[in-house]
């Protein structure tokens, strides 16, 4: 396990666990700073769910890990890594993401989750017209009418004709969107599509991109989740004997001759991650893969074990086999994952609005009744030209409103208005309307921010998770600075370490070989004889692959002797082998050269050398930390923990 993975593992197993004690006590002190027993127990107890090995549950062992974790945090703060801009920006980004899981209005959320689930049961095929419009633009009538006119033309002349004339890909778009379901489009668009009948075109509606109309071509029940296998021949194959299209057709012939799909995938598929499992892929639904062609070919198969003809995608040539097709799962099964998606989607705006209403009831809020009229009085025509400034006698310290006795002043709202004037440039909207809209915007942002700023005090689970991430991110930056970068950039130290430990970095035996494969054993003697006579692969294929039958396929490369491509009883010796049976087929192997085990150069072993050098650097560094900071363990508290856990 690399140091980086170890570090992240230590962070991750500390997350999402709450532990309470009637009386929390200090377990250890690090240079005088106390660390409570509850913190240690949170780490330890979380890890119980992640490990199976009983020896890994030893309290003393975990106390060592935990102590080193605390030492590293102490060192990171000594180096002031927590003050770095990159650290603060990354932590702020995570905090904003995490808080979404804690700030929501449950009734609205549940309604949106159910709606999304219902829509996910239906695939819609649609096209749309879009006329681009800036999201901040308020004068929309002209664009609305332009989209409306295009809609009328499509109704009369047909979509394709209008598309050919009007689509420019910059300001006007007429596009076929294919099939989609929930979460594939922005929420406004998705809602319009699901509310439009098949064969009809919606009235114009707005999204952040501009004004659209959507034309629904068809709707069908969801195609469900398919498990499939495939054989792929890459368009960038390293095999010098390989023409991708010819190769896939040769494999397809062997399939039709009765060879099993799984065996052929193991032998010839360039998708190595699936080849070892007979080409099997993880289950997927419509819209989940980056290749629409592949999805359509897979879902077009009528029953389990059906196999497609060869087809091409951007990744290569494929043959796909349907293994299993499952309909969409129940609402209760999918509810949690759909809720996560809803909170990340544009639907979250609706949840925010509901949350604001709830917070208004939860918090004690007072308003300054004179505030709005005051701000109306200080606006002038300069606001429309973005040249407005706050007056010299501006009442900056006046209270605008309070939330739970926390005051928010005129100064903050004045700055908000100053920034917002760009929205109204060139407009003539009334000052009362501007103040009303911007007051709502400012208040909504303020009350949500107040909730965020105080959530650690209101929600202990959130506080625990946030602390763990705060520390974990700090530890990551420390390890990167003190260990990983030093190991990879210290060329002299790396070379010295390599020279000291050369014996660890060795090649195993390898062969440079050409493999002839056939499902019919009777061909192997002919193939072996022809290879011994020096016949080329092309000559042998021309001789044996006749009458549209694929009787032999060649593969060439450098292989470790224990490579799963080679038979388990393979003998690494130069020359042409006898016949082997492997992966439900027969093989003759021409070993062009045996590359014996030997010393790897530093360049060849660099990844492993860097990892091992990191381990050595970290061990020395941790010893230095023990020397720098005084550690004291409260043995009575440690004994109590052991007694309680039974360790």
DOLO-587783 format. One record per residue (C-alpha): residue in one letter; x, y, z. Coordinates in steps of 0.02 Angstrom, whole numbers, plus 50000, padded with zeros to 5 digits. Example, Ala and Ser with C-alpha at 12.3 -4.5 7.8 and 13.67 -1.06 7.14 Angstrom:
<rs>
a506154977550390 s506844994750357 
</rs>
This chain:
<rs>
x500005000050000 x500755016849951 x501025030550080 x499715041549997 x498415027750009 x498895024250190 x498715042450233 x497015043950152 x496455027650231 x496875034450402 x495855049950365 x494385040750289 x494145028150427 x493945042550549 x492445049750458 x490585048750492 x490665041250666 x489955048950823 x490435042850996 x489815049551162 x490405046651338 x489675052551500 x491395058451551 x492665062151415 x494475062051473 x496185066151402 x497015050951325 x498625058651262 x499455075651258 x500525081151111 x501745094551165 x500515099551300 x498965099751189 x497625087551250 x496825074451138 x495235066951208 x494805048551223 x493245051551118 x494305056650968 x495315040650978 x493755030050999 x492935038250848 x494415032950742 x494535015650816 x492685011450811 x492485017350632 x493905006050581 x493054990850656 x491844991050509 x493254991550382 x494434977650437 x494184958950455 x495894954150525 x495764953250715 x497604957850733 x497224974750655 x496024978850797 x497374979650931 x497174995451038 x499034998151063 x499354996850876 x498015009450839 x498615021050975 x500295021650885 x499445025950720 x498345038750805 x499815046750896 x500785048350733 x499255056050654 x499195069150793 x501065072250776 x500855075750592 x499435087850624 x500515096850753 x501925098250627 x500755104450489 x500145118450601 x501925122750652 x502315124750466 x500715135250449 x500055124550308 x498305128350370 x498585146450322 x498985142450140 x497795149150008 x497675132449917 x497245123350078 x495925136150128 x495155135949954 x495045116949949 x494325116050124 x493045129350083 x492525119749926 x492295103750024 x491335112550163 x490115119850037 x489855102549962 x489645093850130 x488435106550199 x487195102750060 x486865086150147 x486355095050307 x485435110350244 x483845104850158 x481965105050177 x481445086950191 x479665087850123 x480195097249967 x481695085949947 x480645070149958 x479395076749829 x480805080749708 x481615063749738 x479985054649700 x479705065149544 x481475061349483 x481225042749516 x479605042449417 x480425051549273 x481895039549275 x480655025749230 x480315034349064 x481565038048925 x481115052948816 x481775055548641 x481735073948595 x482405088348493 x482455106648540 x482635124248477 x483705136148579 x484015154648554 x485435159848669 x485145173448797 x486245179248939 x485625172749107 x485595190249181 x484605197849037 x482885204249090 x482255211048924 x481765194448846 x480265198248736 x481215198748572 x482065182048603 x480435174248663 x479575179748502 x481035173248397 x480885155948475 x478995156648454 x479195160648269 x480405146148246 x479155134748334 x477795139948211 x478955136548064 x479375119048129 x477535115148149 x477225120147967 x478845115347878 x479595101447984 x481075101248104 x482415095647980 x482025109147851 x482075123247979 x483645115948057 x484555115947891 x484145134347866 x484265141748041 x485485131848150 x487125141448167 x487855133448324 x488175150248405 x486575159748440 x485265148048367 x485255129248396 x484105116048324 x484735099348389 x484195081248404 x484525076548585 x484265057748576 x483545048948727 x483685054948907 x482835053549076 x482985061949246 x484565072049283 x485205072049104 x484595089849069 x484405105449175 x482845104249281 x481805117249187 x482155108549023 x481815091349095 x480145097249167 x479605104849001 x480045088748909 x479095077549029 x477585089149023 x477505089048832 x476515075748741 x477295064748607 x477255073148437 x476975090448511 x478105105448536 x478105114848700 x477835133348717 x479435143448745 x480255142048916 x481855148948988 x483415140949061 x485105148549101 x485575145848918 x484155155648841 x482405151948774 x481955134448713 x480535124548643 x480635105648654 x479905093448528 x479545076348601 x479755062748471 x479375047748580 x479335041248757 x479605023548814 x479795014148977 x481595014249039 x482695001148960 x483254996049134 x485004990449184 x485984978849072 x487464967949113 x488464964248955 x490134957548898 x491144963348751 x492654959648646 x493554975348592 x494914978148465 x495704995048495 x495965007248353 x497695010148429 x498244992148449 x500084988948489 x500014972548394 x500934975148230 x499954960848151 x498304968848192 x497124977948073 x495674982148192 x494224979348073 x494954963448001 x495384957448175 x493614959548243 x492884950848090 x494104936448114 x493554934848296 x491724935448243 x492034921048122 x492774910748263 x491244914848369 x490094908548231 x491144892948218 x490664888248396 x492074895448502 x491454903048664 x491294921748686 x492184921248853 x493694911848785 x493874923648638 x493744938848752 x495124931948863 x496244928648714 x495964943748604 x495034958248686 x496054974248704 x494984979648852 x496124970948977 x495084976149128 x493614965649066 x494554952548964 x495084942649116 x493234940449160 x492744934748988 x492354952648933 x491064955749070 x490674974249105 x489894982649256 x488004984949240 x487445001149155 x485875010849107 x485445022148960 x486515037748962 x487845030849081 x489155026448951 x490115038948846 x489675029048689 x487855030148631 x488245017648492 x488805004548617 x487265007048727 x486075005548580 x486904989648517 x486854981748691 x485034986248726 x484504980848551 x484914962748594 x483274953748622 x483714940748752 x485094935248869 x486614927448781 x486204935848615 x487754942548528 x487904957548412 x488804958748246 x490434968648248 x490174987448262 x491295002548279 x491345016348413 x492585030148447 x493565017748554 x493725003348434 x492804988548358 x491664978348471 x490614962848484 x489394963848630 x488474949848720 x486944952648830 x487124943348995 x485654950149096 x484364963949086 x483524970449245 x482074982649252 x482284998449355 x482394995149543 x481095000149671 x480935017749740 x481455012349915 x483035004249848 x483555019549747 x482905033249861 x484575037449945 x485565038849783 x484185049349702 x484185061049852 x486045064049829 x485785068049646 x484335079849682 x485405089749803 x486745091749671 x485525096249533 x484735112949488 x483245106549590 x484245111949742 x483625129849713 x481875124249758 x482545115749913 x483465131849961 x481875141949948 x480965129850061 x482435129850181 x482405148850193 x480575148550240 x480955135550374 x482415145650445 x481315161150455 x480215151350574 x481675143450668 x482695159250702 x482205175050792 x482275188750660 x481965207350677 x481925219950534 x482265238550528 x480635245450457 x481505261250393 x482885252350298 x482095249650127 x481465267550110 x483185273950161 x484045264050024 x482765269549895 x483165287449941 x485045285849911 x484905277649739 x485005289149587 x485125288249397 x486995283949411 x486435266549463 x485895262849284 x487615267249216 x488595257349348 x489345273449417 x488345274349579 x489275275249744 x488725275849925 x488485293849989 x489785301450104 x488555302350247 x488015284150223 x487325276550385 x488465261350377 x488275256250560 x486375255850562 x485615238550588 x484705231550436 x484055215850523 x484595203750659 x484615184750661 x484645177450837 x485315194150901 x486735194350772 x486635211250683 x486845213850496 x487165231950450 x486765244350314 x488605243050262 x488415224950207 x486835228350107 x487595244150034 x489055234049967 x487815221349897 x486865235149806 x488485242349739 x488965225449664 x487205222149598 x487115238149494 x487945229249347 x486335219149329 x485335235049299 x486525243849179 x485525252549044 x483865248249128 x482515259549199 x481805248349334 x481095258149482 x482185260449635 x480855252649747 x480845237049638 x482745236049639 x482855237849828 x481475224949854 x482295211849742 x484055214749805 x483495214949987 x482725197649961 x484295191449875 x485405198450014 x484295191850154 x484185174350076 x486075173250058 x486335179950233 x485155168050322 x485865152950230 x487625158750269 x487135161150451 x486505143250453 x488155137150377 x489225147250497 x488295140350648 x487995122550591 x489505115750685 x488685121950845 x486965115250798 x487425098050725 x488745087050807 x488815074350667 x489215088150542 x490515095350662 x491405078550676 x491475075750489 x492065093350453 x493465091950582 x494065075650510 x494115082550335 x494965098550394 x496325088250477 x496425075650336 x496665088950203 x498015096950309 x498875080150328 x498805077250141 x499675094050108 x500975089850240 x501365072750166 x501475080149992 x502705093450052 x503765082950169 x503725065550091 x503005062949917 x503795077849829 x505465075249915 x505525057049863 x505095060349681 x506195075949660 x507735070549758 x508655062549612 x510285060049705 x509435052449858 x508365041349746 x509895034849654 x510815031549817 x509295022149886 x509165011949725 x510995007049730 x510805001449912 x509274990749873 x509594984549695 x509224966649738 x507384970949767 x507094976849588 x507214962149468 x506394957149306 x505564940049302 x505824929149149 x504964935748991 x504784930248811 x504604939248646 x503364927948558 x502104925348420 x500574915248473 x499544905448346 x497804901248412 x496444889748347 x494924881148418 x495254865848311 x496714855348370 x496894847148199 x497594863248127 x498984864948254 x500184852448175 x500014861348007 x500284878148091 x501824871748184 x502594864548025 x502294880447927 x503054891048066 x504584879848070 x504774882147882 x504834900847910 x503134904847837 x502494922047887 x500914924747986 x500074931847830 x500544916547727 x499874904547860 x498244914247875 x498024914447686 x498274895647682 x497134890747827 x495804904347835 x494784899447683 x492954898847636 x492554912647759 x493184902047905 x494364909148036 x495464894348083 x496964903648153 x497304920448236 x499044926948279 x499534937748426 x501254945348453 x502074953548604 x503264952748752 x502524942848897 x503044938149073 x503134919349083 x501704919549208 x500624930949100 x498834924049096 x498894925248906 x500134910748910 x499694892948963 x500054888949146 x501264874949094 x502164885848965 x504034882548947 x505074897748908 x506304891748778 x506754898748608 x505924890948458 x504234883948409 x503284874948545 x502194859648544 x500314862348555 x499614869548715 x497784869648769 x497294885748858 x495704896248876 x494674883148783 x495794884448630 x497424877348560 x499044886948537 x500764885248459 x502004898048524 x503524903948427 x504724910948557 x505814923148460 x506874927448611 x506954922948795 x507244938148903 x507934930849065 x507684937649239 x508884951449282 x509194968149362 x507994982249324 x508784999149289 x508265013949396 x507165020349255 x506315003349237 x505995001749425 x505705020149461 x503895018849522 x504305005349650 x505925013849701 x505035030449734 x503705021549838 x505015012349943 x506065028149961 x504515037250024 x504295023750157 x506085026150217 x505935045250218 x504305044450316 x505005032550446 x506495044050479 x505355059350479 x504155051850608 x505635047950722 x506105066450709 x504315071350757 x504395060350912 x505995069350959 x505265086750926 x503605084751020 x503355077451192 x502035063651199 x501175058751361 x499915044451373 x498655043651515 x498855025251557 x497315025051670 x496195031251528 x497025019051407 x496695004551527 x494885009951544 x494685010151355 x495424992651341 x494294986251479 x492764993851397 x493164986751225 x493814970251291 x495504971951205 
</rs>
